[in-house]
C-alpha cells in the first residue's frame, strides 16, 4: 500500500471537485481573509550535524517498503465532509473502506446526508479517483522522492506525542501532482507524522488559495492516516473546508505479523 505517496494527487482531486460545485457550497465572501493553518507544538530545534534532508527521506522510503510488506489488510471508517467558512455542513458521507495488499480497495457507504450534488460530484468522484491515482503515472509523478523534490532538513520538533524531523519539500518542477510544504517525520520510526503545504502549480483562475494538512497516527505498529484537511478559497464563493476523518481501524484481521514477511521485506 502506498500510504504516503497519494497526498498530492488526492489534494488535486479534492480541489478540482470542490471548485466545480460552487452553487451548492455558497458562503459569504470574507474579503481576502485566509484560514490560519494549525501549527505544530514545540520549538523547532537546529538539525543534527551531518544529517541532511535526503538522508531522512531515504530512511522514510525504507520504512514505507517495510510497512508495505507487513500490511496485508485493514478496514477503516472514513467520514467525508464539506463545510463553508461558517462551519455549516454542506454534505457528509460515512464510508467503510477495506484494503487488501497490494492495491485492492473496496468502498461501502453506510450513511450520507446533505447536498446530493456534493455527495455525488465530490465524494463519489473522489472515491473513484483514489484507486486511479494510487498507481501508474500519477503515483510516480507525485511520489515523495529526490526525483521530484529537493529536501532541506530544517530541524527537529515535538509534535505530540512524537519527536520529529522537519523537512522542507521544494518541487523540482511546477507540476499539478506536486506540492510545496513541510513533512514531519518520526525520528524513531522514520514514518510520516504530518504533511502540510499547497499545490506547486496554480490549479485554476477560480481557485484563489489552497492549503492542506494530513495527519497520521501509529496503530499496532503501523502508521496510517488520521485526518485530512483541505482549505480551498474559491473566487466569488469564499472558503470551503474538505475533511476526511479515519477511525476504527482493524489491521491484518487482528493477526500478528508473520516473521517471514518482515524478513522478506528487509531483503528488498
N, C-alpha and C positions, 0 to 999 in steps of 0.2 A: 504493500500500500504506500502510495506517495503522499505521506502525511503532510509534509511541509511545502511541497513544491506547487500546489494548486492555488496558492493565495492570489497571485497576480491575475491569473485567468479568471478566477471567481469574482474578484473585485470588478473586473471589466464587465462581466455579465451582469452583476448587480447594478452597476451604474447605468448601463445601457437600458436595462429593463425598467428601472425606476423612472428613468428620464422619459420613456415613451408613454407614460400614463399620467401626465400632469393634471388632467381634468379630474381625475379621481382622487388626487392627493393634494388638493389645494390647501395652502396655508398662507397666512398673512405675510406679506413681504416685509422683511425686517431690515431694510437698507442694505448695507454691506456687512452686517453682523455675521460673524462666523462662530461656530461652536468650538470651544476650547477642548482639546483632546486631553484625556486623563494622563497624568504624569506618573512615572514610576516612583516608588518610595525609596528613600535613602539617597545619600550623596554619591555623585559619580567620582570614583577613586581613579588615580592615574593607572595606566596599564603596566603590567609587569615588563621589565626589560627583556628584550629578545623574543617577545611573543607578538606576532602580527595578526592582522585580520585574516589573511589567507590560512594561517595555521589553525585558527579557531574554526573556520569554515571547513577545513579538511577533516577535522575531528567530528564536526557536525554531520558531514556526509557519511563518515564511517559509522556513526551512531545510527543514522537512518537505515543503512544497509542491515545492521544487526537487528534493529527493531522489525524491519520488514520481514526478515526471515523467521522471526518468532511470532509475529502477529498473524495468526491463521484465520481468526474470525472475531467479529464483535457485533453487538447490537447497541443502538443508542436512540434516544428520543430527542428529536430536534423541534424547537419552536421557532418558526419564521414569523417575523413581524415587520410591518412598515408603519411608521408614525410620522406626524408632522412636527414642526418646531414646538408646538404647544404640548406635545406628548399624546395627542389624540390618536387613537388606533384607527388606521385605515383598513388593515387586513391582518389576519393571523391564520397560520396553519400549523398543526402539530403532526409530525411525520415520524413513523418508525423506520429507521434505516438499519439494514442488515448488510454487513460486509463479509465477503469470503475471499481469501487470497487466491490469486494475486490481484484481481481488479474487479470482482463482481460485486455490484451493489444493487439492492432492491429497496424500493421506497413504497411505503403504505401510509396514506393519510388516515389519521384516526379522528381528527376533527378540524373544522375550519369555520371562519366567520369573517364578516366584513365584506369589502368590495369584491364582487365577482371578477371584475376586470383585473384588479391587482393580483388576486389569487391565481388566476389562470395565465395572465400575461407576464407576471413576475415570478411567482413561486413555481408554477408548473414548468415554465421555460428554464428557470434556474436549475431545477432538479434534473431536467433533461440534459442541460448543457454540462452538468457536473461530470458525467461519465465521459463526455466527449473531450473535455479539457484535461482529464487525468492521464491521458496517454497521447502518443503520437506527437505531431509537430508542436502543438500548443504547449505540451508538457515540457519539451526540451527547450522551447524558447522562453519559458517562464522559470526554469529551474534556478535555484539559488546556487550558482557555481561561478567560478572565475571566468568562464566563457561568456557570461552575461553581465557580471558585475565587477567593480573594484571594491575591495573591502578595507576599511580602516578600523582598527581596534581603538575605541575611544577610552576604554577603561573598564572598571568593574562597578557593579551597583547591586544593592539588595532590592529584589522585587519579591516581597513576602509571598511565600516562605522560602524563596530561592535566592541564592547568590549567583549573579550572572555576569558574564562578559557582555559588554555592549559594543556592537559592531555597526558602523555606518555602511550602508549599501548604496553605491552610486552606479546606476546602469551605464553600460558601455555604449548604448545607442538609445535613441528615442523610439521606444517600441511599446505598443499598446499592452503587451503581455508583461512588461517590467514595471517596477516601482522604485521610487526614491524613499529612503527612510532608514529606520534602525531595527536591528534584530537583537533581542535579549536571549542569550544562550546560557543555559545552566552550566556553571563552572565545574560541576562534578560529573554530570552525565553527558554534557555537550549536546543537549536537546534544546530545541526552540521553546522558550517560555512565552515570548511575545514578539509580535511584529507590528510596527506602525509606520505609516507613511502615506504617500499619494501616488497615483499613476505617473509614470515617467513621461507620458505623452498626453497632451490635451485631447480629450475624448470627443468633445463636441462644442460648438458655439454656445449651445444651450446649457452646458454644464459649467457653472462658474467656479466651483470648488469641490474637491473630493478628498476626504481623509478616511483612513481606516485603521482599525486596531483589531488584531486577532490574538487571543489569549489561549494558552494551553495549560493542561493540568496533568499531573502524574497519577495514574491509577494502576495499581497492581504491577508496578514496574514499567508501564507503558506511558508514553507521552502522547496525549490525544487532545483534540480541540475542546475548548471550554466555552468560549463566547466570541462571536464575530460582531463587530460594529462598523457600519459604513455610513458616513455622513456625506450627503450629496446636496449641494446648493444649486438648484435649477433656476435659471434666469426666468423672471416673471412669476414664478410659483413658490420661491422660497426654499427652505431647507427640509429635507426628508431624512429620516434615520431608518436604516435597514439593519435588523439584528437577527442573529441565529444563535440560540442557546442550545447547548448539548448537555444532556443529563441522562442518568440511569443507564450507564454503560454496563454491558455484560461482555466480558472478554474471554475468548477461547473457550466458551461454554463452561467457564469456571475451572477448566482443567489446567494443571501445572504445565509449564513449557517443557517439552522433551529435550533431554540433553543433546541428542544428535542434531536437533535443529540449531542450537547455539553453536555447536562445533562446525556444522556445515556453513553457517553464515560467516564465521570467522575465517574460513578458508578463501572467501571471495575477495 
